[in-house]
Amino acid sequence: MYTELKGSGFDSKAVRSIIRLRKKEDHQRIEEEAVIQLYKDALGMT
């Protein structure tokens, strides 16, 4: 599957990250994204 996606121009690292996110429960994913956003804001990355 990853070979086909890479052949179509997709970034395999990004696809793996998305698949990892899909495996998580919605509330876990939302909480993780909120913490990441908080840290990015604190570091001036947004």
C-alpha positions in Angstrom: 0.0 0.0 0.0 2.7 2.5 0.9 4.6 1.7 -2.3 1.6 2.5 -4.4 1.0 5.8 -2.5 4.6 6.8 -2.8 4.4 6.0 -6.5 1.4 8.3 -6.8 3.4 11.2 -5.2 2.2 10.9 -1.6 4.7 11.4 1.3 4.9 8.1 3.0 5.8 9.6 6.4 2.7 11.8 6.3 0.5 8.9 5.3 1.8 6.8 8.2 1.1 9.7 10.6 -2.5 10.0 9.3 -3.0 6.2 9.7 -1.7 6.4 13.2 -4.2 9.2 14.0 -7.1 7.2 12.5 -6.3 4.3 14.9 -6.9 6.6 17.9 -10.2 7.3 19.5 -11.6 10.7 18.7 -11.2 12.1 22.2 -7.5 10.9 22.3 -6.8 12.5 18.9 -8.5 15.8 19.9 -6.6 16.0 23.2 -3.3 15.2 21.5 -3.9 17.8 18.8 -4.9 20.4 21.5 -1.7 19.8 23.5 0.4 20.0 20.3 -1.3 23.3 19.4 -0.7 24.7 22.9 3.0 23.9 22.7 3.3 25.4 19.2 1.6 28.6 20.5 4.0 28.7 23.5 7.0 28.3 21.1 5.7 31.0 18.7 5.3 28.5 15.9 1.8 29.6 14.9 
